[in-house]
Amino acid sequence: QGYMKEFGTHMMAWAPLAEGRNNFFTNPVLEAIGKKYGKSVAQVALRWLIQRDVIIIPKSVHVERMQQNIDIFDFDLSQDDMAAIAGLDTKQSLFFDHHAPEVVKMFMGWK
Ligand SMILES: NC(=O)c1ccc[n+]([C@@H]2O[C@H](COP(=O)([O-])OP(=O)(O)OC[C@H]3O[C@@H](n4cnc5c(N)ncnc54)[C@H](OP(=O)(O)O)[C@@H]3O)[C@@H](O)[C@H]2O)c1
């Protein structure tokens, strides 16, 4: 992200709600933080990305969730909460390992 900023470009979340994987919407850390602010897990996650200057395009087929997902501009996560969420990082992509030769070949259309 630091390098991207240097060139005036921005990072965008691949899936800002992690596609709901790994019981995302019942994650206890996100739930506890959400309770403090009166916000849902989805709202906490999206706010975390916004505060990190990451572009988000959350997807939902439900109108009430779409409304919820845009209602994230009336609160600020504290530095402690930001750090607690960062602590959830497993250092492993939920999707692809972009350094794996097989994945690179697939994305390059070489197989
Ligand atoms: N992930 C990828 O591989 C990929 C690749 C290229 C582009 N994109 C684009 O990135 C955007 C987002 O990615 P994504 O759709 O893969 O994943 P995402 O936005 O991280 O997650 C979408 C999932 O979260 C659920 N959801 C959304 N808001 C919710 C809320 N407030 N409470 C509870 N559940 C909620 C949706 O269910 P409901 O719809 O049932 O509400 C859906 O199952 C999309 O526009 C997509 O086209 C994704």
The ligand as an SDF file (V2000), in Angstrom:
LIG
                    3D

 48 52  0  0  0  0  0  0  0  0999 V2000
  -14.2930  -12.1600   -4.6150 N   0  0  0  0  0  0  0  0  0  0  0  0
  -13.9170  -12.1970   -5.8900 C   0  0  0  0  0  0  0  0  0  0  0  0
  -13.4060  -13.1880   -6.3880 O   0  0  0  0  0  0  0  0  0  0  0  0
  -14.0910  -10.9650   -6.7510 C   0  0  0  0  0  0  0  0  0  0  0  0
  -13.3320  -10.8290   -7.9100 C   0  0  0  0  0  0  0  0  0  0  0  0
  -13.5100   -9.7060   -8.6920 C   0  0  0  0  0  0  0  0  0  0  0  0
  -14.4460   -8.7610   -8.3170 C   0  0  0  0  0  0  0  0  0  0  0  0
  -15.1780   -8.9190   -7.1890 N   0  0  0  0  0  0  0  0  0  0  0  0
  -16.1620   -7.9220   -6.8560 C   0  0  0  0  0  0  0  0  0  0  0  0
  -15.9700   -7.4610   -5.5330 O   0  0  0  0  0  0  0  0  0  0  0  0
  -17.2200   -7.1610   -4.9330 C   0  0  0  0  0  0  0  0  0  0  0  0
  -17.3710   -7.8040   -3.5980 C   0  0  0  0  0  0  0  0  0  0  0  0
  -16.9020   -9.1250   -3.5730 O   0  0  0  0  0  0  0  0  0  0  0  0
  -17.7230  -10.4260   -3.2110 P   0  0  0  0  0  0  0  0  0  0  0  0
  -19.1440  -10.3000   -3.6000 O   0  0  0  0  0  0  0  0  0  0  0  0
  -16.9800  -11.5640   -3.7690 O   0  0  0  0  0  0  0  0  0  0  0  0
  -17.5970  -10.5390   -1.6190 O   0  0  0  0  0  0  0  0  0  0  0  0
  -18.0040   -9.6080   -0.3560 P   0  0  0  0  0  0  0  0  0  0  0  0
  -18.5950   -8.3040   -0.7550 O   0  0  0  0  0  0  0  0  0  0  0  0
  -16.8350   -9.6660    0.5410 O   0  0  0  0  0  0  0  0  0  0  0  0
  -19.1340  -10.5190    0.3390 O   0  0  0  0  0  0  0  0  0  0  0  0
  -20.3800  -10.7020   -0.2110 C   0  0  0  0  0  0  0  0  0  0  0  0
  -21.1590  -11.6210    0.7420 C   0  0  0  0  0  0  0  0  0  0  0  0
  -21.4690  -10.9150    1.9370 O   0  0  0  0  0  0  0  0  0  0  0  0
  -22.8730  -10.9450    2.1720 C   0  0  0  0  0  0  0  0  0  0  0  0
  -23.2190   -9.6480    2.7620 N   0  0  0  0  0  0  0  0  0  0  0  0
  -23.0950   -8.4160    2.2000 C   0  0  0  0  0  0  0  0  0  0  0  0
  -23.4320   -7.4490    3.0670 N   0  0  0  0  0  0  0  0  0  0  0  0
  -23.8000   -8.0710    4.2200 C   0  0  0  0  0  0  0  0  0  0  0  0
  -24.2510   -7.6130    5.4880 C   0  0  0  0  0  0  0  0  0  0  0  0
  -24.3790   -6.3060    5.7540 N   0  0  0  0  0  0  0  0  0  0  0  0
  -24.5400   -8.5260    6.4440 N   0  0  0  0  0  0  0  0  0  0  0  0
  -24.4040   -9.8530    6.1940 C   0  0  0  0  0  0  0  0  0  0  0  0
  -23.9730  -10.3580    5.0160 N   0  0  0  0  0  0  0  0  0  0  0  0
  -23.6630   -9.4700    4.0380 C   0  0  0  0  0  0  0  0  0  0  0  0
  -23.5000  -11.1640    0.8100 C   0  0  0  0  0  0  0  0  0  0  0  0
  -24.7200  -11.8590    0.9420 O   0  0  0  0  0  0  0  0  0  0  0  0
  -26.0830  -11.2860    0.3080 P   0  0  0  0  0  0  0  0  0  0  0  0
  -25.8110  -10.9010   -1.1190 O   0  0  0  0  0  0  0  0  0  0  0  0
  -27.0150  -12.4570    0.4450 O   0  0  0  0  0  0  0  0  0  0  0  0
  -26.4970  -10.1130    1.1580 O   0  0  0  0  0  0  0  0  0  0  0  0
  -22.4580  -12.0680    0.1490 C   0  0  0  0  0  0  0  0  0  0  0  0
  -22.6510  -13.4290    0.5430 O   0  0  0  0  0  0  0  0  0  0  0  0
  -18.3050   -7.6300   -5.8910 C   0  0  0  0  0  0  0  0  0  0  0  0
  -18.8450   -6.4740   -6.4910 O   0  0  0  0  0  0  0  0  0  0  0  0
  -17.5630   -8.5140   -6.8690 C   0  0  0  0  0  0  0  0  0  0  0  0
  -18.1200   -8.4560   -8.1740 O   0  0  0  0  0  0  0  0  0  0  0  0
  -15.0090   -9.9980   -6.3910 C   0  0  0  0  0  0  0  0  0  0  0  0
  1  2  1  0
  2  3  2  0
  2  4  1  0
  4  5  1  0
  4 48  2  0
  5  6  2  0
  6  7  1  0
  7  8  2  0
  8  9  1  0
  8 48  1  0
  9 10  1  0
  9 46  1  0
 10 11  1  0
 11 12  1  0
 11 44  1  0
 12 13  1  0
 13 14  1  0
 14 15  2  0
 14 16  1  0
 14 17  1  0
 17 18  1  0
 18 19  2  0
 18 20  1  0
 18 21  1  0
 21 22  1  0
 22 23  1  0
 23 24  1  0
 23 42  1  0
 24 25  1  0
 25 26  1  0
 25 36  1  0
 26 27  1  0
 26 35  1  0
 27 28  2  0
 28 29  1  0
 29 30  1  0
 29 35  2  0
 30 31  1  0
 30 32  2  0
 32 33  1  0
 33 34  2  0
 34 35  1  0
 36 37  1  0
 36 42  1  0
 37 38  1  0
 38 39  2  0
 38 40  1  0
 38 41  1  0
 42 43  1  0
 44 45  1  0
 44 46  1  0
 46 47  1  0
M  CHG  2   8   1  16  -1
M  END
$$$$
